[in-house]
């Protein structure tokens, strides 16, 4: 699927891909749990994906970078991930945790909370703000409406992680009025991309978030102008989606 998208739309562009390990990668071996063969997964991807640079995130993350009660990574813990992505994509933007203000929402009951056999303390959801993020212009192509980067009214709903860019959406754009570059990013992503995209925004004038679980590959050029220069492309998927890639349209 990645090769198909490249051949149809992305020839000649700066294209990378990265894999986000699930939490089992960090705890399975020491606890005797069954798990994926993560090394083999990376080998298969690297052997078969063409014309894309691989950004290895496995050694950048630890189990502490994830919520205890949820599958997802914690935004305040992945500044180094965002830094690595920018660097590997040859983007000179520099970010650090000191550039952001932390906002907290509590209690955060993640998707695993109800599955726990024992009583588990809820997490605190932290989202990072700064002037670039506060002034960002988010457009939801499904609702044809302007949105905010962080939709705090989603907290306490069906999935509180939807605070980040309203959750599962087929196509979203984020424009950066504070940008000092005309460089754009097309981010093919799953739900993990919702929390890392705001951290990448300082390096781009615009980020298009595309979720091909909900939009067909065949119609992408109806909504995205792939002829633009200065377009970087990143495919960013977690291991569970890659291992169930029939979900990609």
ABEGO torsion letter per residue (X at the ends): XAAAAAAAAABGBBBBBBBBBBAAAAAAAAAGBBBBBAAAAAAAAAAABBGBBBBBAAAABBAAABBAABABBBAAAAAAAAAAAAAAAGBABBBBAAABBBBBBOBBBBAAAAABABBBBBBBBBBBBBAAAAABBBBBAAAGBBBBABBAAABGBABAAAABGGEBBABBBBBBAABABABBBBBBBBAAAAAAAAAAAAABABBBBBBAAABBAAAAAAABBAABBGBBBBBBBBAAAAABAAABX
